[in-house]
Amino acid sequence: MRWRLVPTLDLDVIRKTRCVLLGSGTLGCNVARCLMGWGVRSITMVDNGRVSYSNPVRQSLFYFEDCLDGGKFKAKAAAESLQRIFPNMDAKGINLAIPMPGHFVSDLEMDQTLKDVELLEKLIVENDVIFLLTDTRESRWLPTIIAAYNKKLVINAALGFDTFLVMRHGIKSSRSTSTSLVDESLAKSLSPKRASVPGSQLGCYFCNDVVAPGDSTRNRTMDQQCTVTRPGISMIAAALAVELMVSVLQHPDREFAAADTSMSDEDLSGDATTPLGIVPHQIREIGRASCRERV
């Protein structure tokens, strides 16, 4: 497909991008569908849950039949659905429990936990973009550490009742920064009048934490453990997460792309750093006033 409106759009780099989705629930299903729409052909779904009767109405890759007989594993059911939609998809479903800080591991579980860590690291190394779409904050910690070590692009999406956060994690550049904190390539790719932060200096989901993540499900009922959210919020957040990934891939510096931070309307309408516009660090929906903030 050739885009006449955006002739410089590099669709080939999108098609070749391998994505792993950690979390195959509401966000995971919506992100996968949007990735397919952009032409991504390699998607690995990861989860350790089963499809329950309440899932199909909110999670777009599941059907009522997936709930029967105890429910299919979410990751495998989602991968099968992707292949039914488009048979040429390279879709895989991996049943995996991500080890989490604050969650006790018994001696009997230690061997399986170590295997889970090895498999998680293998999945991150083998893929180009890692989407963090899990239910709890602490389940995102280990993938964040492994991805940072391997210099992988991480796209993180988190939901509240009527709020969301979509962000990309910064990646430390292997290039020398002894002469300047800003890489020359990054500086040249941006307009001198546009406020920006180099991609190598962007934070991750946990950078502002003053304590380590813990068990957020302890002493909570099932409804408190689940993210209660307006149905449309997940679709908006999932779409923005994929659009952020695509914009980063279209940037000359790819995963090291500097983040546009100006709040000026002139910058939004001026020359952008990619064919699709600016590339922010994060996008937040900050409440019932539906005031979207770009940072």
Salt bridges, closest charged atoms under 4 A:
ASP12 OD1 - ARG15 NH2 2.51
ASP12 OD2 - LYS16 NZ 3.11
ASP66 OD1 - LYS72 NZ 3.46
GLU80 OE1 - LYS72 NZ 3.65
ASP90 OD1 - LYS92 NZ 3.13
GLU126 OE2 - LYS122 NZ 2.78
ASP128 OD1 - ARG18 NH2 3.01
GLU138 OE2 - HIS103 NE2 2.86
ASP162 OD2 - ARG288 NE 3.21
ASP183 OD2 - ARG175 NH2 3.51
ASP209 OD1 - ARG137 NH2 2.72
ASP215 OD1 - HIS103 NE2 3.27
ASP215 OD2 - ARG218 NE 3.89
ASP253 OD2 - HIS251 ND1 3.95
ASP260 OD1 - ARG194 NE 3.81
GLU285 OE1 - ARG292 NH2 3.11
